[in-house]
Every structure is written in C-alpha cells, then in structure tokens.
Amino acid sequence: MTHSNSCGAKLASSIEKISRALEQTYNAMGCAEKPWSKVKEAWLHIGCYQIANRFACLHFLRNVVHVPARLLFVYFLNDPYQGVLCPKTPSAWIHVLLNLYGRMCIPLAHTFKDFTHYLCMDVANGHLHPFKLEALE
C-alpha cells in the first residue's frame, strides 16, 4: 500500500482550507468520539490523508451539491512490487483499514457507510473480492 504521509499543501492558507473541509467531513460522518482538534493531525498527516480526502469528496458530492454519489475503495492483493505493503487476503486489508479508521476516529457505522464500498483485486489472478469493513472476530 502506498499512501501520502501528508496532504502536500505548503501554504498555511491552503492547509487551513483543507483542514476546514476535512473537519466538516469529520462532523458530517458522525465522528463524535474525539473533538476535531485531537484527530486533525491524523487526518492531515499520518498516512490517513488519502482516506480523508476521499470521504471529503463524498461529503461534498452528497451533502453540498446533492449528487447521489458512492465511494469505492479499491485495494490490491499479492502485488509483487518490492517495498510496498500488499496484503494477501481481504481480511488482512480489513486489519489495516480498521487500524487507520481507529487512528482517524471514524466509527464503523459512520453516516456514509451505506454509500462506501470496498473491493480487493488480486493482481496475481485478476479475481475480485468485494468486502465489508466490519470488526473482525
């Protein structure tokens, strides 16, 4: 898995604009476990920005411009590229994602749950594996 460790913005005004948009998304998702000030760094910098950005797009489409959009996260299995985290099973991806969602304080029952979908594609054989992001037992 490759991901940006930061939103990449350099100007303070740009970072503040992005932060406001992500805070609105955080609130719209029903994330109430911690105040925004406690999770802002995770959403902006600690490997979670790509997820945050995708949810911000979904929030904008659904709640601001009222487009009945859905979000599809596509993850890969068995990628042989060296130096890249690439789980071998959908359940391994679920562990990774639950960790990231936990760091971001996104509840599994967030308000966009019914509009968010997950799919793994096995690069070794092309098989597709849809999955739900649920707590593992």
WOTACOR-V936451 format. One record per helix or strand. SS is the DSSP state (alpha for helix, beta for strand). FROM is the first residue (numbers start at 1). TO is the last residue. If there is no record, write none. Layout:
# WOTACOR-V936451
ss:SS from:FROM to:TO
ss:SS from:FROM to:TO
This chain:
# WOTACOR-V936451
ss:alpha from:12 to:28
ss:alpha from:36 to:44
ss:alpha from:49 to:64
ss:beta from:71 to:77
ss:alpha from:90 to:104
ss:alpha from:113 to:115
ss:beta from:116 to:122
ss:beta from:128 to:131
